[in-house]
Amino acid sequence: MNISTRQGTAEDIPAIFELVKELAIYERALNQVTNNVDKLTRDYNEKLFDFFVAEVDSKIIGLCLYYYRYSTWKGKRLYMEDIIVTESMRGNGIGKILFDATVVAAKNVGCTGMMWQVLDWNTSAVNFYRKYGTSFDNEWINCNLDF
């Protein structure tokens, strides 16, 4: 199997939105997805996020979507919103390839580190991140305010 990764483009957005919906189904939360291809395209064009894709035979089978945030204590940080690999391709190292590409991208633009969230019941993802020496935070509470 020939897996390749590259920086995503606006033309990839319909395919990555299918991955987003697949993740929402996996997390039992498809009804919470209010985003769509048009909004994603607009926000991408406004440079609100960037992403890597993984491909096999020119078909997108994985995604890592990220953006930058700023910490008053640490400076510029890369926030990894999601790594998604289509279910049929999980277990082939694609998540690692995408994660590693994102780490390199963060270092290349001078980030002081990366941040992300993982569901506590997603033990395969938790175990994956442990391999990198990830620190898990038990103090902070996630907060959301939807409009």
Buried (B, 14 or more C-beta within 10 A) or exposed (E): EEBEBEEBEEEBBEBBBBBBBBBBEBEEEEEEEEEEBEEBBEBBEEEEBBBBBBBBEEEBBBBBBBBBEEEEEEEBBBBBBBBBBBEEBBEBBBBBBBBBBBBEBBEEEEBEBBBBEBEEEEEEBBEBBEEEEEEEEEEEEEEEEEE
